[in-house]
């Protein structure tokens, strides 16, 4: 299955769609066949999810948007059952793209557009969940950061286009169209803020000026850095009982989406509704 997926991706990159489709289908068939016990193994299920996502990409490029949407839906469902967020967001993004393009061919494609926006929203939530935790491998980080930027751009563009479709011709945005425009702006700013945080993280930059002490403690726990650079006000209490309570609370903070707290603390994220 690894060979079939790898060969299929090479063919896809070379725009050899028929060859890519055959290899991805072979990988999917290999995951579905064989002994029932092997077919239900976690790794086999993950290969099936990756194969379905890749088949969706092929169908999308070939303009078979309905087939693509079905493949992406199945892939997202499989990834969700296995709790594999790294496989879930590409399927959710693909579903959003296929539904959006499918709606463009249908004069009555309003529901498909709404479903596409929902898929993009779920993809962004999944990406933020991954970023709030830790990536599975350091070598996957650069690829992850590069590809997820496209999801923010696509989602922002979709919401902006939806705002224009719901606005009166030549009139000011209001009501639903204004909500879509506001969401497009929010996603754009979230992507920019995320890119800045990722860039600072890559160079191990430490910015402490003007940051509240409790937020500095949260950053410290998340990054496992030495507390020597923290101001005195950010250090834990000296009593052992209070120190244990501080460690317990700090550990709890770490589990509660550290990067999301930092991201929402940025002034650029504050936007009137």
Secondary structure, DSSP 4 states (H G I P E B T S, - for coil): -HHHHHHHHHHHHTT-HHHHHHHHHHHHHHHHSS-HHHHTSHHHHHHHHHHHHHHHHHHHHTT-HHHHHHHHHHHHHHHHHTT-HHHHHHHHHHHHHHHHHHHHT-TT-HHHHHHHHHHHHHHHHHHHHHHHS--S-GGGHHHHHHHHHHHHHHHHHHHHHHHHHTSPTTSPP-THHHHHHHHHHHHHHHHHHHHHHHHHHHTT----TT--HHHHHHHHHHHT--GGGS-GGGSPPSSHHHHHHHHHHHHHHHHTTHHHHHHHHSGGG----
